[in-house]
């Protein structure tokens, strides 16, 4: 006899498990979603909580200034929507959010770790300390200089968690870091389903036991992860946005530990973990010192660029890189300057490109630099971290600008000398006056070199 009932589609469970999602935006067929709701596979909650105060139930924004009242054509009354997470689809007081409460997906406990590299003594110590923290469900801070091999440090702890049937998230504030990490983890865990989530990411199939996501994407998760790793926890906008910090806690289970991994931890993170659950790696895996930035004055650079002229020192620096066939990154403090400067630099070499946060081709352009298809990129601070280019040289134009904090400058300098075959390189801070932040960045790099080579 032919079965005429309804079977739960695995794709419905695989997608919705751990997510808090707008009902109307589910990628699952409406008929199957409605049947699952009828069978109590979902909790349904209102998009905006209105009492005792306004709160978005997706991103947990509770700032009254970030809500707007509108005449809703759907329910024909005044409704409220959250502007804070509007880019992910409008959540309003008359929309429904669905939360999976049905059976959990089967999580494999056999995962191949294909990475065969060897840790240094300091790396091994940090990896062991992280693993111990995960085993006892204790949060942990890993403070490791740029180029210390932080990504590889995560392999053992991620492997352990996957083998235990745990679900793991590696979250980072920057899309570019997700794009950098995803292929490296895919290569290290070739048999594991891994998803990369960021604005504009393609739809990915199956149940991902390991997810890499921008911290903004965590608005869409609720009690989903058994281990939470926050990479680059000091980066903008995470460090300034309390809702992103709440999103990290919302997306993990109550007992899940958080592992913070960064080269430039905030003082708050250091105060919280330095005397309890903390690992420090003050030198790079290849044992060469961190390149120390040099200063070079560049008076009136903005006026000159706006007049279509590359300041002489910057022009010579760029021409030297082109002559020596060294890939380069030139950081500029404003998107406006990036847009103005790119055509001027293309007079030096037609293949020089520019990239910034709103550039739809940013992924492809960075890949071109990595593949040596272009000589260099002009960029904003979006590439200050999470990018590794062999033998790259770096110039910061307008290093005195307020956007360049000491942490940002340390991260920018950390792009240079990461490869063992090219362990040195040039980092120049072109400036219109030396700032405290510049001096602090250089002093911290010199301090880490001193500590690293005393060990």
Order of alpha helices (4+ residues) and beta strands (2+ residues): alpha-beta-alpha-beta-beta-beta-beta-beta-beta-alpha-beta-alpha-beta-alpha-beta-beta-beta-alpha-beta-alpha-beta-beta-alpha-alpha-beta-alpha-beta-alpha-beta-beta-alpha-beta-alpha
